[in-house]
Amino acid sequence: MDRELEELILAYEAVSASRDKEAEHFLGIFEAKLDDLLKRHPGVSRDILRKSIIRAHRKWALKQANKPPAIPPKE
């Protein structure tokens, strides 16, 4: 996975996993990362980028939920 995309997905994960003031803080970080990416890639739509990140986050979250446990169960 591209490093920039992974950073944005993880930043969005922090937003979605947090609540109240903490969520506002992480949303600010996520939006700042979007701004940085948009500065480096003029002509990219912020709305389309944001929706793409949210879609990629959903796929990432599903993969995380389907991963087997790191420690095998005791028999």
C-alpha positions in Angstrom: 0.0 0.0 0.0 1.2 3.5 -0.8 2.6 5.3 2.3 0.4 8.4 1.8 -2.7 6.3 1.5 -1.9 4.3 4.6 -1.3 7.5 6.6 -4.6 8.9 5.5 -6.4 5.6 6.3 -4.9 5.4 9.7 -5.7 9.1 10.4 -9.3 8.4 9.4 -9.3 5.3 11.7 -8.3 7.5 14.6 -11.2 9.8 13.8 -13.7 7.0 13.5 -12.5 5.3 16.7 -12.6 8.4 18.9 -15.4 10.4 20.4 -16.2 14.1 21.3 -13.2 16.4 21.7 -10.7 13.6 20.9 -12.6 13.1 17.6 -12.3 16.8 16.8 -8.6 16.7 17.4 -8.1 13.7 15.1 -10.4 15.1 12.5 -8.1 18.2 12.4 -5.1 16.0 11.8 -6.9 14.0 9.1 -8.0 17.3 7.3 -4.4 18.6 7.5 -3.1 15.5 5.9 -5.7 15.9 3.1 -4.6 19.5 2.7 -1.0 18.5 2.4 -1.8 15.9 -0.2 -3.9 18.3 -2.2 -1.1 20.9 -2.3 1.2 18.3 -3.8 -1.5 17.1 -6.3 -3.3 20.2 -7.7 -6.4 19.4 -9.6 -7.5 16.6 -7.4 -11.0 17.0 -6.0 -11.1 17.2 -2.2 -14.5 15.6 -2.1 -13.6 12.7 -4.3 -10.3 12.2 -2.4 -12.2 12.2 1.0 -14.7 9.7 -0.3 -12.0 7.5 -1.7 -10.2 7.5 1.7 -13.3 6.6 3.5 -14.0 3.7 1.1 -10.4 2.5 1.4 -10.7 2.7 5.2 -13.8 0.5 5.1 -11.9 -2.2 3.1 -8.9 -1.9 5.5 -11.2 -2.2 8.5 -12.8 -5.3 7.1 -9.4 -6.9 6.5 -8.4 -6.1 10.1 -11.6 -7.7 11.4 -11.0 -10.9 9.4 -7.4 -11.4 10.4 -6.8 -14.5 12.6 -5.6 -13.8 16.1 -1.9 -13.2 16.5 -1.7 -15.8 19.3 -3.2 -19.1 18.6 -5.8 -20.4 21.1 -4.6 -22.9 23.7 -5.8 -26.4 23.2 
